[in-house]
Amino acid sequence: MGAEHSAAKTALRDQVLAARRRRPLGAAADFSADVVDVALAWRAVRAAATVAAYVSVGSEPGTGLLLDALLAAGKRVVLPVLRPDNDLDWAAYAGPGSITQAARGLYEPVGARLGVDGIRAADLVLVPGLAVSSAGDRLGRGGGSYDRALARVPAGTPVAVVLYDDEVGLDVPTDAHDVPVGFALTSRGVVALGPPESPHIR
């Protein structure tokens, strides 16, 4: 399974990234606005006091408007800080002025670090990705940072990957260390993932 399995993951990453580069700017802007309405209507968001999220970069589905909408809704928002060992620290988001450019083209909050266990306090976790299967198998960038972080999330905490609608329900190869997610947050709705039921919009 080794080399062939790894090649399948790489091929899917390349396919999704190419599709994102071809996506019209208007469609990307529409997603950023529409996903705010979807998120704020989701019961898991309404019930959450603390939301772990992230700052989108490049061709990723935009989260900038969503982060500010969560703050405006009274949520505490914590964002990741990439450590030298590729693990994730966390710090609170306090608006666009609290973000600074970091290594690898990423953006991170400038506030006090909460430690790698900072994600444990989140009532809802939003993560980036490139695709997700109907069973909840998430395709990331390959660095393993989020798999390490998600292993610390308490059982029962909703975890959603933020994706374009056509990136949900793909056949995602998996490794033993991959941590599945329970939901996909898209501009059309929240898709519940995983067995035994088929995915459906909430």
Backbone as ProteinMPNN parsed JSONL, in Angstrom:
{"seq_chain_A": "MGAEHSAAKTALRDQVLAARRRRPLGAAADFSADVVDVALAWRAVRAAATVAAYVSVGSEPGTGLLLDALLAAGKRVVLPVLRPDNDLDWAAYAGPGSITQAARGLYEPVGARLGVDGIRAADLVLVPGLAVSSAGDRLGRGGGSYDRALARVPAGTPVAVVLYDDEVGLDVPTDAHDVPVGFALTSRGVVALGPPESPHIR", "coords_chain_A": {"N_chain_A": [[0.832, -1.203, 0.0], [2.091, 1.212, 0.516], [3.901, 3.134, -1.37], [2.169, 3.368, -3.569], [-0.187, 4.115, -2.311], [0.557, 6.569, -1.154], [1.049, 7.972, -3.491], [-1.514, 8.133, -4.515], [-2.749, 9.869, -2.708], [-1.231, 12.178, -3.183], [-1.891, 12.666, -5.858], [-4.623, 13.259, -5.64], [-4.49, 15.563, -4.056], [-3.162, 17.277, -5.848], [-5.09, 17.42, -7.852], [-7.284, 18.681, -6.559], [-6.136, 21.12, -5.762], [-5.507, 22.224, -8.251], [-8.073, 22.591, -9.285], [-9.002, 24.486, -7.472], [-7.39, 26.655, -8.118], [-8.424, 27.304, -10.56], [-10.878, 28.283, -9.954], [-13.305, 30.826, -10.191], [-12.777, 34.221, -9.106], [-15.03, 35.555, -8.204], [-16.707, 33.47, -7.393], [-15.317, 32.474, -5.242], [-15.476, 34.643, -3.522], [-18.224, 34.746, -3.11], [-18.564, 32.343, -1.72], [-17.264, 32.929, 0.723], [-18.983, 34.797, 1.861], [-21.448, 33.403, 1.926], [-20.916, 31.173, 3.543], [-20.791, 32.201, 6.047], [-23.452, 32.725, 6.775], [-24.428, 30.102, 6.771], [-22.866, 28.929, 8.799], [-23.531, 30.445, 11.11], [-26.13, 29.708, 11.425], [-25.988, 27.123, 12.197], [-26.525, 24.717, 14.652], [-24.437, 23.78, 16.302], [-22.594, 25.855, 16.228], [-24.101, 27.95, 17.299], [-24.376, 27.029, 19.897], [-21.826, 27.026, 20.879], [-19.282, 28.324, 23.008], [-16.572, 28.754, 22.724], [-14.709, 28.709, 19.77], [-12.52, 26.931, 17.802], [-10.644, 27.872, 15.078], [-9.307, 28.942, 11.886], [-7.043, 30.907, 9.862], [-7.689, 31.443, 6.578], [-5.717, 30.917, 3.605], [-4.326, 31.84, 0.414], [-5.772, 29.912, -2.138], [-7.644, 28.694, -0.568], [-10.944, 27.995, 0.76], [-12.535, 30.902, 1.849], [-12.127, 32.255, 5.142], [-12.087, 34.644, 6.468], [-14.273, 36.53, 6.765], [-15.937, 34.909, 8.221], [-14.556, 34.48, 10.647], [-14.691, 37.04, 11.805], [-17.444, 37.304, 12.0], [-18.045, 35.332, 13.856], [-16.81, 36.391, 16.119], [-18.358, 38.714, 16.381], [-20.718, 37.54, 17.069], [-20.333, 36.944, 19.643], [-18.609, 34.891, 20.269], [-15.72, 33.235, 21.588], [-12.767, 33.036, 19.862], [-10.225, 30.912, 18.855], [-7.069, 30.545, 17.304], [-4.725, 28.721, 15.235], [-1.162, 28.401, 15.775], [1.661, 27.702, 14.092], [4.136, 25.533, 15.18], [7.748, 25.043, 15.422], [8.161, 22.275, 15.361], [6.116, 21.382, 13.819], [3.751, 20.933, 15.143], [0.707, 22.288, 16.584], [0.256, 25.287, 18.262], [-1.9, 27.554, 20.091], [-3.798, 30.61, 20.009], [-5.747, 33.448, 21.054], [-8.104, 35.094, 18.93], [-8.592, 38.449, 18.053], [-9.754, 40.104, 16.198], [-9.08, 41.545, 12.88], [-6.753, 43.108, 13.203], [-5.244, 41.688, 14.97], [-3.762, 39.783, 13.767], [-0.881, 38.429, 12.228], [1.613, 38.072, 9.643], [3.148, 34.937, 9.077], [5.516, 32.188, 8.986], [5.86, 30.174, 5.981], [3.854, 31.299, 4.444], [1.626, 31.57, 6.005], [-0.825, 32.906, 8.36], [-1.05, 34.187, 11.646], [-2.301, 34.565, 15.04], [-1.381, 37.25, 17.278], [-1.494, 37.174, 19.989], [-1.178, 35.982, 23.455], [0.237, 32.774, 23.853], [-1.499, 29.704, 24.095], [-0.713, 27.13, 24.359], [-0.276, 23.695, 23.208], [-2.437, 22.269, 24.056], [-4.486, 24.041, 24.0], [-6.566, 23.746, 22.217], [-8.288, 22.003, 23.389], [-10.172, 23.383, 24.85], [-12.074, 24.21, 23.113], [-15.419, 24.335, 21.942], [-16.266, 23.734, 19.494], [-14.648, 22.815, 16.514], [-13.1, 24.07, 13.694], [-11.549, 23.173, 10.736], [-8.972, 23.324, 8.186], [-8.789, 21.882, 4.865], [-8.482, 19.734, 1.967], [-10.176, 17.968, 0.802], [-12.889, 15.706, 1.586], [-14.127, 12.533, 2.542], [-17.251, 10.677, 2.358], [-17.289, 9.253, 4.655], [-15.907, 10.774, 6.417], [-13.18, 10.975, 6.168], [-10.491, 13.014, 5.993], [-8.612, 14.968, 3.732], [-5.591, 16.484, 4.058], [-2.866, 18.863, 3.85], [-0.653, 17.336, 4.165], [1.247, 17.644, 6.135], [0.645, 16.8, 8.687], [0.012, 18.298, 10.926], [-2.603, 18.989, 11.798], [-3.715, 16.487, 12.298], [-2.343, 15.752, 14.583], [-3.206, 17.764, 16.315], [-6.001, 17.338, 16.333], [-6.176, 14.916, 17.602], [-6.19, 15.617, 20.214], [-8.612, 16.691, 20.766], [-11.489, 16.638, 22.743], [-13.648, 13.773, 23.028], [-16.751, 13.822, 21.359], [-16.805, 16.522, 20.774], [-17.777, 18.649, 18.185], [-16.252, 18.517, 14.991], [-15.419, 20.167, 12.093], [-14.597, 20.288, 8.66], [-13.744, 22.878, 6.48], [-14.922, 23.415, 3.332], [-15.203, 23.725, -0.279], [-18.246, 23.008, -2.014], [-18.018, 20.944, -3.948], [-15.908, 19.467, -3.074], [-16.561, 17.68, -1.214], [-17.362, 14.369, -0.224], [-15.598, 12.886, -1.743], [-13.332, 10.245, -2.774], [-11.128, 9.525, -0.449], [-7.872, 8.588, 0.218], [-6.528, 6.929, 3.117], [-4.406, 7.016, 6.061], [-3.008, 5.357, 8.96], [-2.619, 7.264, 10.937], [-4.377, 9.293, 10.366], [-6.972, 11.457, 11.339], [-10.408, 11.263, 11.484], [-13.134, 13.494, 10.55], [-16.251, 14.939, 11.661], [-18.016, 16.517, 10.238], [-18.697, 18.531, 7.304], [-18.31, 21.855, 6.483], [-19.875, 23.89, 4.312], [-20.736, 26.22, 1.662], [-23.351, 25.736, 1.138], [-24.47, 24.312, 3.178], [-24.268, 22.326, 6.217], [-22.678, 19.315, 6.196], [-23.226, 16.201, 7.485], [-20.992, 13.651, 8.348], [-19.68, 10.286, 8.033], [-20.082, 6.817, 9.122], [-23.082, 5.234, 10.506], [-24.873, 6.275, 8.736], [-25.773, 7.818, 5.62], [-24.196, 10.771, 4.172], [-25.738, 13.91, 4.882], [-27.457, 17.032, 4.523], [-27.486, 19.474, 7.048]], "CA_chain_A": [[0.0, 0.0, 0.0], [2.939, 2.371, 0.746], [4.168, 4.123, -2.41], [0.957, 3.555, -4.371], [-1.126, 4.843, -1.454], [1.059, 7.94, -1.07], [0.86, 8.575, -4.808], [-2.941, 8.426, -4.662], [-2.995, 11.088, -1.943], [-0.599, 13.288, -3.902], [-2.678, 12.926, -7.064], [-5.866, 13.934, -5.244], [-4.115, 16.928, -3.656], [-2.888, 18.046, -7.06], [-6.361, 17.614, -8.55], [-8.091, 19.672, -5.852], [-5.45, 22.413, -5.816], [-5.672, 22.74, -9.608], [-9.458, 23.057, -9.394], [-9.122, 25.735, -6.704], [-6.744, 27.742, -8.875], [-9.3, 27.662, -11.686], [-12.155, 28.789, -9.45], [-13.418, 32.278, -10.399], [-12.677, 35.026, -7.888], [-16.38, 35.85, -7.739], [-17.233, 32.3, -6.697], [-14.63, 32.409, -3.952], [-16.04, 35.705, -2.682], [-19.572, 34.316, -2.74], [-18.429, 31.328, -0.685], [-16.899, 33.565, 1.989], [-20.178, 35.426, 2.427], [-22.503, 32.416, 2.157], [-20.571, 30.242, 4.621], [-21.1, 32.883, 7.311], [-24.866, 32.47, 7.078], [-24.571, 28.681, 7.087], [-22.252, 28.655, 10.097], [-24.262, 31.067, 12.207], [-27.403, 29.004, 11.579], [-25.706, 25.762, 12.655], [-26.747, 24.569, 16.089], [-23.159, 23.619, 16.994], [-22.005, 27.188, 16.36], [-24.909, 28.731, 18.235], [-24.174, 26.525, 21.252], [-20.416, 27.085, 21.263], [-18.702, 29.521, 23.615], [-15.241, 28.884, 22.123], [-14.56, 28.048, 18.475], [-11.178, 26.866, 17.224], [-10.775, 28.053, 13.629], [-8.009, 29.19, 11.255], [-7.029, 31.969, 8.857], [-7.493, 30.859, 5.248], [-4.68, 31.53, 2.777], [-4.303, 31.432, -0.982], [-7.012, 29.484, -2.794], [-8.526, 28.014, 0.383], [-12.231, 28.644, 1.023], [-12.244, 32.025, 2.727], [-12.665, 32.257, 6.502], [-11.943, 35.96, 7.087], [-15.578, 37.048, 7.172], [-16.48, 34.005, 9.232], [-13.899, 34.754, 11.929], [-15.238, 38.277, 12.369], [-18.841, 37.053, 12.339], [-18.042, 34.569, 15.109], [-16.521, 37.367, 17.188], [-19.525, 39.586, 16.532], [-21.768, 36.741, 17.701], [-19.975, 36.739, 21.043], [-17.805, 33.689, 20.465], [-14.267, 33.308, 21.747], [-12.185, 32.337, 18.725], [-8.8, 30.633, 18.975], [-6.474, 30.223, 16.011], [-3.477, 27.968, 15.383], [0.172, 28.947, 15.555], [2.497, 26.562, 13.717], [5.38, 25.431, 15.929], [8.862, 24.502, 14.622], [8.043, 20.821, 15.213], [4.914, 21.147, 12.998], [2.562, 20.834, 15.977], [-0.037, 23.544, 16.612], [-0.073, 26.05, 19.456], [-3.134, 28.287, 19.869], [-3.9, 31.933, 20.626], [-7.065, 34.04, 20.819], [-8.295, 36.059, 17.842], [-9.242, 39.67, 18.54], [-10.04, 40.94, 15.047], [-8.041, 41.551, 11.843], [-5.521, 43.719, 13.679], [-4.515, 40.779, 15.861], [-3.166, 38.753, 12.917], [0.375, 38.801, 11.589], [2.106, 37.067, 8.701], [4.082, 33.989, 9.682], [6.269, 31.378, 8.034], [5.155, 29.324, 5.008], [2.707, 32.001, 3.879], [0.499, 31.49, 6.926], [-1.099, 34.037, 9.241], [-1.305, 33.691, 12.996], [-2.624, 35.61, 16.013], [-0.217, 37.771, 17.989], [-1.756, 37.125, 21.421], [-0.489, 35.024, 24.313], [0.082, 31.381, 23.446], [-2.287, 28.882, 25.016], [-0.15, 25.792, 24.387], [-0.867, 22.744, 22.262], [-3.708, 21.807, 24.605], [-5.484, 25.104, 23.903], [-7.696, 23.286, 21.407], [-9.199, 21.228, 24.232], [-11.217, 24.25, 25.391], [-13.024, 24.566, 22.062], [-16.699, 23.625, 21.868], [-16.41, 23.423, 18.073], [-13.36, 22.96, 15.838], [-13.145, 24.213, 12.244], [-10.213, 22.881, 10.227], [-8.82, 23.378, 6.735], [-8.599, 20.609, 4.195], [-8.603, 19.774, 0.511], [-11.313, 17.119, 0.432], [-13.324, 14.8, 2.644], [-14.983, 11.449, 2.065], [-18.54, 10.594, 3.039], [-17.045, 8.649, 5.961], [-15.221, 11.739, 7.26], [-11.741, 10.938, 5.957], [-10.082, 14.342, 5.546], [-7.33, 15.121, 3.052], [-4.912, 17.728, 4.38], [-1.707, 19.202, 3.022], [0.361, 16.309, 4.298], [2.207, 17.918, 7.198], [0.26, 16.094, 9.897], [-0.21, 19.2, 12.063], [-3.972, 18.91, 12.297], [-3.966, 15.164, 12.864], [-1.825, 15.799, 15.952], [-4.083, 18.628, 17.113], [-7.326, 16.742, 16.476], [-6.09, 13.811, 18.552], [-6.374, 16.181, 21.556], [-9.975, 17.202, 20.903], [-12.291, 15.707, 23.538], [-14.701, 13.028, 22.337], [-18.043, 14.493, 21.347], [-16.689, 17.891, 20.268], [-17.932, 18.663, 16.725], [-15.12, 18.944, 14.167], [-15.868, 20.352, 10.712], [-13.639, 20.773, 7.678], [-14.357, 23.913, 5.643], [-14.632, 23.031, 1.954], [-16.149, 24.008, -1.349], [-19.237, 21.938, -2.075], [-17.607, 19.823, -4.797], [-14.785, 18.767, -2.439], [-17.155, 16.804, -0.202], [-17.811, 13.086, -0.752], [-14.601, 12.286, -2.629], [-12.673, 9.036, -2.275], [-9.882, 10.003, 0.151], [-7.035, 7.537, 0.812], [-6.246, 7.215, 4.525], [-3.324, 6.362, 6.784], [-3.384, 5.023, 10.328], [-2.578, 8.448, 11.805], [-5.379, 10.274, 9.945], [-8.1, 11.591, 12.262], [-11.601, 11.649, 10.719], [-13.948, 14.607, 11.029], [-17.664, 14.592, 11.682], [-18.854, 17.4, 9.419], [-18.115, 19.449, 6.326], [-18.985, 23.151, 6.446], [-19.816, 24.414, 2.956], [-21.586, 27.39, 1.446], [-24.738, 25.284, 0.975], [-24.967, 23.708, 4.391], [-23.361, 21.498, 7.005], [-22.856, 17.922, 5.818], [-22.822, 15.24, 8.504], [-20.186, 12.616, 7.727], [-19.361, 9.103, 8.823], [-21.066, 5.727, 9.192], [-23.591, 4.336, 9.457], [-25.802, 6.964, 7.849], [-25.206, 8.542, 4.495], [-24.104, 12.196, 4.43], [-26.925, 14.696, 4.615], [-27.319, 18.443, 4.868], [-28.184, 19.877, 8.268]], "C_chain_A": [[0.861, 1.245, 0.0], [3.032, 3.395, -0.364], [2.923, 4.416, -3.235], [-0.076, 4.384, -3.605], [-0.733, 6.309, -1.366], [0.845, 8.675, -2.388], [-0.605, 8.95, -5.034], [-3.308, 9.699, -3.903], [-2.446, 12.309, -2.675], [-1.409, 13.667, -5.136], [-3.967, 13.664, -6.72], [-5.581, 15.361, -4.8], [-3.902, 17.803, -4.892], [-4.178, 18.382, -7.803], [-7.184, 18.727, -7.893], [-7.451, 21.051, -5.933], [-5.577, 23.049, -7.204], [-7.078, 23.293, -9.813], [-9.649, 24.366, -8.628], [-8.497, 26.906, -7.448], [-7.61, 28.216, -10.033], [-10.604, 28.309, -11.233], [-12.222, 30.302, -9.626], [-13.372, 33.031, -9.076], [-14.056, 35.333, -7.319], [-16.983, 34.704, -6.952], [-16.601, 32.168, -5.32], [-15.184, 33.458, -2.993], [-17.445, 35.337, -2.217], [-19.527, 33.275, -1.628], [-18.185, 31.987, 0.669], [-18.102, 34.196, 2.673], [-21.226, 34.381, 2.798], [-22.195, 31.513, 3.345], [-20.814, 30.874, 5.99], [-22.542, 32.586, 7.721], [-25.086, 31.019, 7.481], [-24.047, 28.397, 8.496], [-23.086, 29.209, 11.239], [-25.626, 30.416, 12.438], [-27.215, 27.594, 12.143], [-25.813, 25.696, 14.173], [-25.434, 24.47, 16.871], [-22.453, 24.959, 17.185], [-22.783, 27.999, 17.384], [-24.649, 28.323, 19.674], [-22.753, 26.716, 21.764], [-20.051, 28.408, 21.928], [-17.341, 29.81, 23.005], [-15.184, 28.075, 20.837], [-13.091, 28.079, 18.072], [-11.343, 26.931, 15.707], [-9.38, 28.298, 13.05], [-8.163, 30.317, 10.245], [-6.754, 31.329, 7.5], [-6.413, 31.62, 4.486], [-4.834, 31.039, 1.345], [-5.672, 31.091, -1.523], [-7.949, 28.738, -1.862], [-9.876, 28.723, 0.471], [-12.055, 29.699, 2.117], [-12.912, 31.959, 4.088], [-12.619, 33.636, 7.16], [-13.251, 36.545, 7.59], [-16.172, 36.207, 8.283], [-15.865, 34.27, 10.604], [-14.496, 35.986, 12.592], [-16.702, 38.11, 12.764], [-18.95, 36.261, 13.643], [-17.765, 35.491, 16.297], [-17.739, 38.23, 17.463], [-20.678, 38.869, 17.209], [-21.435, 36.405, 19.15], [-19.149, 35.504, 21.321], [-16.349, 34.046, 20.768], [-13.676, 32.463, 20.636], [-10.691, 32.145, 18.975], [-8.283, 30.114, 17.64], [-5.127, 29.528, 16.205], [-2.232, 28.811, 15.116], [1.087, 27.756, 15.282], [3.826, 26.61, 14.458], [6.485, 24.866, 15.037], [8.79, 22.994, 14.418], [6.8, 20.404, 14.433], [3.66, 20.877, 13.817], [1.901, 22.218, 16.015], [-0.207, 24.061, 18.03], [-1.347, 26.822, 19.12], [-3.081, 29.641, 20.562], [-5.248, 32.529, 20.237], [-7.022, 35.051, 19.682], [-9.063, 37.258, 18.382], [-9.552, 40.634, 17.405], [-8.867, 40.978, 14.086], [-6.708, 42.146, 12.298], [-4.694, 42.828, 14.575], [-3.811, 39.659, 15.1], [-1.884, 39.283, 12.296], [0.824, 37.694, 10.642], [3.178, 36.223, 9.366], [4.811, 33.218, 8.585], [5.328, 30.607, 7.11], [3.904, 29.969, 4.446], [1.481, 31.98, 4.758], [0.316, 32.792, 7.688], [-1.475, 33.484, 10.607], [-1.617, 34.851, 13.936], [-1.381, 36.017, 16.808], [-0.366, 37.649, 19.501], [-0.956, 36.062, 22.152], [-0.79, 33.599, 23.867], [-0.626, 30.576, 24.534], [-1.725, 27.48, 25.168], [-0.871, 24.847, 23.445], [-2.21, 22.214, 22.754], [-4.799, 22.872, 24.556], [-6.715, 24.691, 23.129], [-8.712, 22.52, 22.246], [-10.368, 22.061, 24.757], [-12.293, 24.58, 24.372], [-14.277, 23.698, 22.136], [-17.013, 23.189, 20.442], [-15.06, 23.694, 17.423], [-13.587, 23.009, 14.332], [-11.73, 24.063, 11.704], [-10.166, 23.039, 8.713], [-8.674, 21.981, 6.16], [-8.696, 20.81, 2.697], [-9.796, 18.963, 0.025], [-11.694, 16.297, 1.647], [-14.222, 13.742, 2.024], [-16.301, 11.456, 2.819], [-18.395, 9.981, 4.423], [-16.32, 9.598, 6.916], [-13.713, 11.714, 7.146], [-11.307, 12.243, 5.288], [-8.718, 14.298, 4.869], [-6.755, 16.487, 3.392], [-3.753, 17.972, 3.442], [-0.57, 18.202, 3.166], [1.36, 16.529, 5.417], [1.891, 17.231, 8.508], [-0.059, 16.969, 11.087], [-1.607, 19.033, 12.649], [-4.32, 17.529, 12.836], [-3.466, 15.119, 14.304], [-2.753, 16.623, 16.835], [-5.438, 17.971, 17.36], [-7.323, 15.553, 17.435], [-6.301, 14.295, 19.983], [-7.803, 16.673, 21.794], [-10.81, 16.196, 21.692], [-13.37, 15.022, 22.702], [-16.019, 13.778, 22.448], [-18.004, 15.929, 20.87], [-16.845, 17.876, 18.749], [-16.682, 19.207, 16.032], [-15.594, 19.002, 12.727], [-14.732, 20.861, 9.839], [-14.366, 21.745, 6.751], [-13.942, 23.685, 4.196], [-15.629, 23.647, 0.984], [-17.049, 22.775, -1.512], [-18.769, 20.715, -2.864], [-16.39, 19.072, -4.255], [-15.249, 17.791, -1.355], [-17.633, 15.508, -0.871], [-16.859, 12.441, -1.727], [-13.983, 11.054, -1.97], [-11.29, 9.437, -1.771], [-9.093, 8.827, 0.719], [-6.668, 7.916, 2.247], [-5.027, 6.446, 5.023], [-3.769, 6.156, 8.224], [-3.456, 6.249, 11.227], [-3.648, 9.483, 11.454], [-6.566, 10.266, 10.916], [-9.333, 12.036, 11.475], [-12.323, 12.824, 11.356], [-15.412, 14.241, 10.9], [-18.541, 15.371, 10.734], [-18.013, 18.107, 8.36], [-18.963, 20.713, 6.331], [-18.782, 23.731, 5.055], [-20.741, 25.625, 2.84], [-23.056, 27.021, 1.299], [-25.321, 24.676, 2.241], [-23.889, 22.951, 5.127], [-23.67, 20.041, 6.676], [-22.347, 17.036, 6.948], [-22.153, 14.053, 7.826], [-20.074, 11.399, 8.63], [-20.444, 8.061, 8.82], [-21.916, 5.891, 10.438], [-24.484, 5.037, 8.463], [-25.066, 7.616, 6.699], [-25.134, 10.021, 4.837], [-25.427, 12.901, 4.129], [-26.696, 16.133, 5.094], [-28.107, 18.735, 6.134], [-28.483, 21.361, 8.199]], "O_chain_A": [[0.402, 2.279, -0.485], [2.338, 4.411, -0.332], [2.648, 5.57, -3.564], [-0.749, 5.242, -4.177], [-1.583, 7.191, -1.486], [0.502, 9.857, -2.4], [-0.9, 9.964, -5.667], [-4.087, 10.515, -4.396], [-3.111, 13.34, -2.775], [-1.592, 14.849, -5.426], [-4.36, 14.59, -7.429], [-6.338, 16.274, -5.127], [-4.401, 18.926, -4.965], [-4.34, 19.488, -8.319], [-7.714, 19.603, -8.576], [-8.145, 22.045, -6.15], [-5.735, 24.264, -7.321], [-7.254, 24.338, -10.439], [-10.373, 25.252, -9.082], [-9.017, 28.021, -7.41], [-7.544, 29.376, -10.438], [-11.355, 28.828, -12.059], [-11.283, 31.0, -9.245], [-13.861, 32.547, -8.055], [-14.238, 35.368, -6.102], [-17.686, 34.921, -5.965], [-17.266, 31.798, -4.353], [-15.342, 33.198, -1.8], [-17.812, 35.586, -1.069], [-20.341, 33.308, -0.705], [-18.835, 31.637, 1.654], [-18.235, 34.143, 3.895], [-21.828, 34.463, 3.868], [-23.104, 31.125, 4.078], [-21.018, 30.167, 6.977], [-22.812, 32.24, 8.871], [-25.836, 30.734, 8.416], [-24.698, 27.713, 9.285], [-23.322, 28.517, 12.229], [-26.209, 30.553, 13.513], [-28.19, 26.947, 12.526], [-25.251, 26.531, 14.883], [-25.326, 25.008, 17.972], [-21.786, 25.17, 18.198], [-22.193, 28.66, 18.239], [-24.692, 29.16, 20.576], [-22.505, 26.582, 22.962], [-20.458, 29.477, 21.473], [-16.986, 30.969, 22.79], [-15.561, 26.904, 20.812], [-12.488, 29.15, 18.012], [-12.087, 26.145, 15.122], [-8.382, 27.907, 13.655], [-9.273, 30.641, 9.825], [-5.695, 30.735, 7.299], [-6.219, 32.817, 4.696], [-5.393, 29.972, 1.093], [-6.618, 31.868, -1.393], [-8.958, 28.198, -2.315], [-9.943, 29.936, 0.274], [-11.495, 29.42, 3.177], [-14.099, 31.651, 4.196], [-13.068, 33.786, 8.296], [-13.326, 37.007, 8.728], [-16.832, 36.728, 9.181], [-16.573, 34.283, 11.61], [-14.774, 35.983, 13.791], [-17.154, 38.7, 13.744], [-19.854, 36.503, 14.442], [-18.404, 35.383, 17.343], [-18.112, 38.454, 18.615], [-21.521, 39.5, 17.848], [-22.171, 35.669, 19.807], [-18.998, 35.103, 22.475], [-15.822, 35.037, 20.262], [-14.042, 31.297, 20.481], [-9.978, 33.104, 19.273], [-8.955, 29.353, 16.944], [-4.465, 29.726, 17.224], [-2.248, 29.778, 14.354], [1.267, 26.899, 16.147], [4.555, 27.599, 14.378], [6.191, 24.27, 14.0], [9.296, 22.48, 13.42], [6.461, 19.222, 14.384], [2.602, 20.616, 13.245], [2.471, 23.198, 15.535], [-0.744, 23.368, 18.894], [-1.828, 26.755, 17.989], [-2.404, 29.802, 21.578], [-5.824, 32.161, 19.213], [-6.037, 35.766, 19.499], [-10.063, 37.101, 19.082], [-9.61, 41.845, 17.616], [-7.779, 40.506, 14.414], [-5.65, 41.73, 11.826], [-3.56, 43.169, 14.912], [-3.322, 38.703, 15.701], [-1.812, 40.442, 11.888], [0.463, 36.53, 10.813], [4.009, 36.729, 10.12], [4.726, 33.561, 7.406], [4.152, 30.413, 7.421], [2.987, 29.27, 4.016], [0.394, 32.339, 4.305], [1.182, 33.667, 7.67], [-2.133, 32.449, 10.713], [-1.243, 35.991, 13.662], [-0.455, 35.226, 16.985], [0.563, 37.995, 20.231], [-0.163, 35.337, 21.552], [-1.929, 33.264, 23.544], [-0.377, 30.752, 25.726], [-2.197, 26.713, 26.008], [-1.95, 25.161, 22.942], [-3.03, 21.76, 21.956], [-5.915, 22.635, 25.019], [-7.8, 25.228, 23.358], [-9.873, 22.4, 21.854], [-11.427, 21.52, 25.073], [-13.318, 25.166, 24.721], [-14.203, 22.49, 22.363], [-17.911, 22.38, 20.211], [-14.402, 24.684, 17.741], [-14.192, 22.102, 13.76], [-10.814, 24.747, 12.16], [-11.185, 22.906, 8.035], [-8.459, 21.015, 6.893], [-8.958, 21.914, 2.219], [-10.356, 19.241, -1.035], [-10.936, 16.197, 2.611], [-14.981, 14.021, 1.096], [-16.446, 12.167, 3.814], [-19.266, 10.157, 5.275], [-16.136, 9.275, 8.089], [-13.024, 12.359, 7.936], [-11.705, 12.537, 4.161], [-7.785, 13.67, 5.37], [-7.341, 17.518, 3.064], [-3.664, 17.369, 2.373], [0.375, 18.218, 2.377], [2.235, 15.691, 5.634], [2.769, 17.088, 9.359], [-0.372, 16.454, 12.161], [-1.766, 18.944, 13.866], [-5.143, 17.414, 13.745], [-4.106, 14.505, 15.159], [-3.054, 16.234, 17.964], [-5.967, 18.038, 18.469], [-8.357, 15.222, 18.016], [-6.562, 13.487, 20.875], [-8.153, 17.033, 22.918], [-10.835, 15.015, 21.343], [-13.932, 15.619, 21.784], [-16.358, 14.304, 23.508], [-19.051, 16.511, 20.586], [-16.11, 17.153, 18.076], [-16.128, 20.228, 16.439], [-16.106, 18.018, 12.193], [-13.992, 21.761, 10.235], [-15.474, 21.465, 6.294], [-12.758, 23.751, 3.866], [-16.736, 24.035, 1.359], [-16.657, 21.654, -1.188], [-19.083, 19.582, -2.499], [-15.895, 18.147, -4.898], [-14.438, 17.163, -0.673], [-18.233, 15.542, -1.945], [-17.252, 11.541, -2.469], [-14.101, 10.855, -0.761], [-10.379, 9.663, -2.568], [-9.584, 8.135, 1.611], [-6.514, 9.098, 2.555], [-4.666, 5.393, 4.497], [-4.779, 6.709, 8.658], [-4.25, 6.287, 12.167], [-3.809, 10.461, 12.183], [-7.091, 9.21, 11.266], [-9.301, 13.097, 10.852], [-12.15, 13.113, 12.54], [-15.777, 13.351, 10.132], [-19.666, 14.967, 10.442], [-16.799, 18.259, 8.497], [-20.185, 20.651, 6.199], [-17.655, 24.03, 4.66], [-21.43, 25.998, 3.789], [-23.919, 27.898, 1.331], [-26.539, 24.541, 2.362], [-22.73, 22.937, 4.711], [-24.8, 19.587, 6.859], [-21.177, 17.111, 7.326], [-22.674, 13.511, 6.852], [-20.337, 11.469, 9.831], [-21.604, 8.369, 8.548], [-21.522, 6.617, 11.35], [-24.828, 4.455, 7.434], [-23.879, 7.925, 6.799], [-25.894, 10.501, 5.678], [-26.146, 12.509, 3.21], [-25.853, 16.398, 5.952], [-29.25, 18.301, 6.281], [-29.07, 21.916, 9.127]]}, "name": "protein", "num_of_chains": 1, "seq": "MGAEHSAAKTALRDQVLAARRRRPLGAAADFSADVVDVALAWRAVRAAATVAAYVSVGSEPGTGLLLDALLAAGKRVVLPVLRPDNDLDWAAYAGPGSITQAARGLYEPVGARLGVDGIRAADLVLVPGLAVSSAGDRLGRGGGSYDRALARVPAGTPVAVVLYDDEVGLDVPTDAHDVPVGFALTSRGVVALGPPESPHIR"}
